[in-house]
Amino acid sequence: MVEKYISQTTFKDQADFKANFKIKVPDNFNFAYDVVDEWAKTHPDKKALYWVNDQGEHIDFTFKDIKEKSDAAAAYFQSLGIGKGDMVMLILKRRYWYWFAVMGLHKIGAVAIPATHLLTKKDIVYRCHSADIKAILCVGDETIIRHIDDAAPECPTLKHRISVGPEVPEGWSDFRKGTANPIPFHRPENTGSNDDIMLLYFTSGTTGNPKMVIHNFTYPLGHIITAGYWHNLTEESIHLTLADTGWAKAAWGKLYGQWIMGACIFVYDHEKFVPAELLKIMETHRITSFCAPPTVYRFMIRENIKNYDLSSLKYCEIAGEPLNPSVFNAFYEATGIKLMEGFGQTETTVTIANFPWMNPKPGSMGMPSPAYDMDLVTPDGRSCEDGEQGEIIFRTNRMVPVGLFMGYYRDPELTESVYSDNVYRTGDIAWRDEDGYYWFVGRNDDVIKSSGYRIGPFEVESALMTHPAVVECAITGVPDEVRGQVVKATIILTKEYKSKAGPELIKEIQEHVKKVTAPYKYPRIIEFVDELPKTISGKIRRVQIREKKE
């Protein structure tokens, strides 16, 4: 399948990859028809999705099944009057209904808006008003349904509330019943062009309200690099990305690129993350490829990973937050597998990564994707030298990357602020070493300027995480009359160290950081807390810590 969409499939090194990787974009590409239905035609019995939950239930679906289920979903949506360009929010956690629904929406040219189950009434009202959402399809969970019902009177565009069960309240439509005996589905004459909106994501909003990131119908092709050359998948792979379908990471690891490569997507549907249960699932179902944030790997390591038979596991990737070298080293020691970090945003596909021919450096994001014309620039617009910090930007005058967002929906001013004159500015700061590997420093707003030095939160956080007292931490800058800013660490302690919180432990942690990284980066202020402020997607809100009155 992938051969249809790229000019060359195998590469010997990064130079070969950069010179010869090209995506071939067909006219009027539609992932549901051109990939899923095509697999169903040529390999109907090939396993596409394997779903298990934390209650011991399991079911698998072939590509033929996915085609039939998505046809039924498409016909059902049409019966409700949903069609091309209509906005439909999906709050489906990790239920397999998500894959049927999102493919069904693609087939009729509607816009899918994946969303988290953590949304409150206020969040739902904001989203409905911002995007004129016409329907919400959700898990029949009491809390989710209550929030939607509370929001509905304030959402005039919301015409349909649909549940996959188990609860289907009065006034709601039943998705299971509506798709159980499907009406025949015929592909509409107009399902949209490559430039139409296919997907809308509300970003997590670390500052202010969430932004509305929109992607067009070619977006799935951008994930060929994600799945084929970062996840290193083949038609024999069984890939598990540990992400809820409400986040963009699900599009990266649980859908588009994986099926273009012909891999089987493995879904572990769980309500609470328990490391031992995850490891047992991976052992039992012979997972071959796994992707998760560093925190998940950290918990797996603490669970004594050597007690599980993970011999089927061949490749592991890391994303969602920067990788602390201590996690890389501990996981490698336990499994012999090197974690392959990747980097990108909701606005992009993978932009920097460790690819199969590379030897990863612990803590490095890797090297640029050939799909993006990337540069590092200083505040005055000069390209950075090796070792010099700068903002990651992408130039689009020679090519617009397949997978780069269309802009922020209904907000041309915000779009212009980050993407203008054929330059997309990510707001992320990094530096490049002499071997061409890139190293994350932090968000532009989070970089601390102290006594003439630019200090990235991540490098100090990485040093802190190697101290046994630290479970989680956040680094921010505090105004200082002499130095401009000083480094502050906000730390959650392990249970063993909570009783030791005080001046002596602060001094111990400060000395530890001085030894692990450059002494000028040590936190002059340390605060111990029980929790860190986070967005609903789990990202630390450093802005809230900075705004806290001392």
WOMOHU-V286273 format. One record per backbone hydrogen bond with DSSP energy under -1.0 kcal/mol. NH is the residue of the N-H (numbers start at 1). CO is the residue of the C=O. If there is no record, write none. Layout:
[[NH | CO] [NH | CO]]
This chain:
[[4 | 1] [5 | 2] [7 | 22] [17 | 13] [18 | 14] [19 | 15] [20 | 16] [21 | 17] [24 | 5] [34 | 30] [35 | 31] [36 | 31] [37 | 32] [39 | 35] [40 | 36] [41 | 37] [42 | 38] [43 | 39] [46 | 43] [48 | 61] [49 | 61] [50 | 265] [51 | 59] [52 | 267] [53 | 57] [54 | 269] [56 | 53] [59 | 51] [61 | 49] [63 | 46] [64 | 44] [66 | 62] [67 | 63] [68 | 64] [69 | 65] [70 | 66] [71 | 67] [72 | 68] [73 | 69] [74 | 70] [75 | 71] [76 | 72] [77 | 73] [78 | 74] [79 | 75] [81 | 78] [82 | 77] [85 | 109] [86 | 83] [88 | 111] [89 | 135] [90 | 113] [91 | 137] [95 | 92] [98 | 95] [100 | 96] [101 | 97] [102 | 98] [103 | 99] [104 | 100] [105 | 101] [106 | 102] [107 | 103] [110 | 105] [111 | 86] [112 | 198] [113 | 88] [115 | 90] [119 | 116] [124 | 120] [125 | 121] [126 | 122] [127 | 123] [128 | 124] [129 | 125] [130 | 126] [131 | 127] [132 | 128] [134 | 87] [135 | 87] [136 | 160] [137 | 89] [138 | 162] [139 | 91] [140 | 165] [141 | 139] [145 | 141] [146 | 142] [147 | 143] [148 | 144] [149 | 145] [150 | 146] [151 | 147] [152 | 148] [154 | 151] [155 | 152] [158 | 155] [159 | 134] [160 | 134] [162 | 136] [163 | 173] [164 | 138] [167 | 140] [172 | 169] [173 | 161] [175 | 163] [178 | 174] [179 | 175] [196 | 193] [198 | 215] [199 | 215] [200 | 112] [201 | 213] [203 | 211] [213 | 201] [214 | 407] [215 | 199] [219 | 216] [221 | 218] [222 | 219] [223 | 220] [224 | 221] [227 | 223] [228 | 224] [229 | 225] [230 | 225] [231 | 226] [233 | 227] [237 | 234] [239 | 264] [240 | 289] [242 | 291] [243 | 241] [245 | 93] [247 | 244] [250 | 247] [252 | 248] [253 | 249] [254 | 250] [259 | 255] [260 | 256] [261 | 257] [263 | 258] [264 | 237] [265 | 48] [266 | 239] [267 | 50] [269 | 52] [278 | 274] [279 | 275] [280 | 276] [281 | 277] [282 | 278] [283 | 279] [284 | 280] [285 | 281] [287 | 282] [288 | 238] [289 | 238] [290 | 315] [291 | 240] [292 | 317] [297 | 293] [298 | 294] [299 | 295] [300 | 296] [301 | 297] [302 | 298] [303 | 299] [304 | 301] [307 | 304] [308 | 305] [310 | 308] [313 | 310] [314 | 288] [315 | 288] [317 | 290] [318 | 340] [319 | 292] [327 | 324] [328 | 324] [329 | 325] [330 | 326] [331 | 327] [332 | 328] [333 | 329] [334 | 330] [335 | 331] [336 | 332] [340 | 316] [342 | 318] [343 | 352] [348 | 345] [351 | 343] [352 | 343] [353 | 367] [354 | 341] [358 | 355] [364 | 361] [365 | 438] [367 | 353] [369 | 351] [372 | 369] [374 | 372] [375 | 393] [377 | 391] [378 | 382] [381 | 378] [384 | 376] [387 | 432] [388 | 385] [390 | 430] [391 | 377] [392 | 428] [393 | 375] [394 | 424] [395 | 373] [396 | 422] [404 | 401] [405 | 347] [406 | 214] [409 | 212] [411 | 408] [415 | 411] [416 | 412] [417 | 413] [418 | 415] [419 | 415] [420 | 423] [423 | 420] [424 | 394] [425 | 418] [426 | 392] [429 | 442] [430 | 390] [431 | 439] [433 | 437] [436 | 433] [438 | 366] [439 | 431] [441 | 429] [442 | 429] [444 | 427] [446 | 443] [447 | 443] [448 | 455] [450 | 453] [451 | 483] [453 | 450] [455 | 448] [458 | 441] [460 | 456] [461 | 457] [462 | 458] [463 | 459] [464 | 460] [465 | 461] [466 | 463] [467 | 464] [470 | 467] [471 | 492] [472 | 492] [474 | 490] [476 | 488] [478 | 486] [480 | 484] [484 | 480] [485 | 483] [486 | 478] [488 | 476] [489 | 525] [490 | 474] [491 | 527] [492 | 472] [494 | 469] [498 | 494] [500 | 497] [501 | 498] [506 | 502] [507 | 503] [508 | 504] [509 | 505] [510 | 506] [511 | 507] [512 | 508] [513 | 509] [514 | 510] [515 | 511] [516 | 512] [517 | 513] [521 | 518] [522 | 519] [524 | 487] [525 | 487] [527 | 489] [529 | 491] [535 | 539] [538 | 535] [541 | 533] [542 | 540] [545 | 541] [546 | 542] [547 | 543]]
